[in-house]
Amino acid sequence: MGAYAKGARPPSWASKWIPGVSPGKGKRQPTFPIVIACVLLFGVQAAEIFPALVNDVEDNVMQYAYELYRELQGNTSSAAKAKLELLDQLVAHVNPGQDEHAV
């Protein structure tokens, strides 16, 4: 685990994005480069630093996956079958233990 996880305070520039660092701070949506920089600097997963952002992204990805899955139903092409397999793997990765055909 990185310094952030060990209790060290993040640098002041990061406080505007990281919830709980300073009162009233952590309310801005970080850019992708800021997320990557924090992951690299603090050595933790993005979800540990930016849980709301990661949840929003995951929700959007899964919503798109469900829509695509519905659109591909009944399509017997090899491309559609490959996409359906990939979607099943996505669900298994995001929701371990869930039936992979529950998309």
Stockholm file with secondary structure:
# STOCKHOLM 1.0

chainA/1-103         MGAYAKGARPPSWASKWIPGVSPGKGKRQPTFPIVIACVLLFGVQAAEIFPALVNDVEDNVMQYAYELYRELQGNTSSAAKAKLELLDQLVAHVNPGQDEHAV
#=GR chainA/1-103 SS CCTTTTTCCCCGGGTTTSTTSSTTCSCSCCCHHHHHHHHHHHCSCHHHHCHHHHHHHHHHHHHHHHHHHHHHTTCCSHHHHHHHHHHHHHHHHHSTTSCTTCC
#=GC SS_cons         CCTTTTTCCCCGGGTTTSTTSSTTCSCSCCCHHHHHHHHHHHCSCHHHHCHHHHHHHHHHHHHHHHHHHHHHTTCCSHHHHHHHHHHHHHHHHHSTTSCTTCC
//
